[in-house]
Amino acid sequence: MAVARVLGNDVTINFAASQGNFEMNVFKTVMIAAFLESADILAGTITGFADKMIHGLTVNEQRMDDLLENSLMTVTALSPKIGYHEAAVIAQTAQREGTTLKEAALKSGKVTEEQYDEWMDYMAMTNIDRTKPEE
Amino acid sequence: MAEQEYRIESDTIGEVKIPKEALWGPQTERSRNNFPSGELMPLAIIRAFLHLKKAAAESNVEVGDEPAEKGQAIEEAIDQLLALSDEDLRKDFPLHVLQTGSGTQTNMNVNEVVANLANKLHPGLNILPNDDVNRGQSSNDTYPTAMNIVAVEAVDKLEPAIEHLIDELKVKQDKYWKTVKVGRTHLQDATPLTFGQEVSGYISALKHDLAYIQELKPSLYELAIGGTAVGTGLNAAPGMTEAIAGKLSEVYGHEFKVDTNKFWGLAHHSALSVMHGAFKTLANDMFKIAQDIRFLASGPRAGYGELNIPANEPGSSI
């Protein structure tokens, strides 16, 4: 809702800013009132979001793991090893037959269980070691 | 009985009935009756006006354009007004945002209140709203000057709020730097990333937004004061404007400047519209971030369920 107000104020301000004739703009008062409201509600809601939402936020690691285990898109990691087409067939098979990715991969005969477990390293897929946190 | 509650004053148009105890004068009273709707003029603007009028009175005395005793009486009145609580200050400034688009009536509201209070404090000086409090000024240059001052103040308050959110997000980024989860593009499952990486994108967006705001801020330091009616500076004493800029810079702790094009200052408000563009950009990014958190925290049993958010208020149905 705060964003809706800011975007509305932006329309007001842009229209007001265009309303100069000759030596003066005569939409000044509505322009600055809208500007102040935007700054005020942004500062207020951002502070509330930081203190009341982000500060107490935690993750549900179990749920994240479950979704990852069930994901078919991790098949992308197999693509450089067995080719895009074969990897896509494995994902489609798993989706069609309602199996896990691993079951479909082994059934395809394109990967061994050992290879699958080695290549299906979720953390390695994130390139975390090549990513820098914001400071 | 009703007769005792009003006084009669005149302006160039004619007689006006004004509430007996009001510090404002006829121009304010006319506007109050002609434009009764919408929100009231923000008090931040009134306070900026008071600082501006005080700086103008001091500067006019310094450049020899106003007798010192009048200038001091104006300053004394303004100091009293600035010391008022918001609630008390509002009693003297009853006008609305929707008035003349130049803010003329708010400028006159300030001139009238300051002149009346100065005359109460120093009877006999005959301080006039237009000739003394508004000396060397016009609504056309004072109002845009007040606009930029309050805009800078507003940005001063917004910047630390953004910095604070960045700091809170950094805590989560670092804590969950190696917590792997499913990525999503087009709302479809995609390859994995960590929650920390996801949050680092939010932080970077906010850092960029803050940088845009900081880069644009100096444009707001360019004040229109000194332009008077059309930008030529007619009736402003030489040196007065530069003195005002120096005093306002001291009051607000920012380097306000007046060696800027006054025709632009009166007729364009580019600095405000471009800064609000940065606000809009910030709002867009905040909406994206808040929506992500909202969806990722959906559930507890039928949603994404990846995040747990604090319980701040109960609902109404269950």
Interface residues (C-beta under 8 A of the other chain):
Chain A: A2 V3 V6 L7 N9 D10 I13 N14 A16 A17 Q19 G20 F22 E23 M24 N25 V26 F27 K28 T29 V30 M31 I32 A33 A34 F35 L36 S38 A39 D40 L42 A43 G44 T45 I46 T47 F49 A50 D51 K52 M53 I54 H55 G56 L57 T58 V59 N60 E61 R63 M64 D65 L67 L68 S71 L72 M73 T74 T76 A77 Y122 M123 M125 T126 I128 T131 P133 E134 E135
Chain B: E39 M41 P42 A44 I45 V97 L98 Q99 T100 G101 S102 G103 T106 N140 Y143 P144 A146 M147 V150 A151 A154 V155 K157 L158 A161 I162 H164 L165 I166 D167 E168 L169 K170 V171 K172 Q173 D174 Y176 W177 K178 T179 V180 K181 V182 G183 D189 A190 T191 P192 L193 T194 F195 G196 Q197 S200 I203 S204 K207 A229 V230 G231 F263 L266 A267 H268 H269 S270 L272 S273 M275 H276 G277 F279 K280 L282 A283 N284 M286 F287 A290 I293 A297 Y304 G305 E306 L307 N308 I309 P310 N312
